[in-house]
Amino acid sequence: MIKSSTNLLESQMNARFIKLTLAALISASIGVSPFAVMAADPAPAGAPTAAPVTTPDAQPEKAAKKTAKKSKKDKKAEKKAKKKSKKKAKAAQEPTAQQ
């Protein structure tokens, strides 16, 4: 009868230890879960942002704007080149006129 009572106590202690371990694991996972969510979320938690909805029609407009911007840059470069060439031509004409 003594052997059976010690086995009973050991099994109860094992059960308590298992329950305690399981409870510790569950509480640790609950405690760590907010950090895992913050690490996976690239956006700040305070400001949820919606993705801008772009229609297929808006995409060609953007491309047209980019080409327009490029053409503006080209126009500026051409204008600058013309100005420089005029200055060079004027500078080249002045010494010949003075002689």
HELIX and SHEET records of a PDB file:
HELIX    1   1 ILE A    2  ALA A   40  1                                  39    
HELIX    2   2 ALA A   58  GLN A   98  1                                  41    
END                                                                             
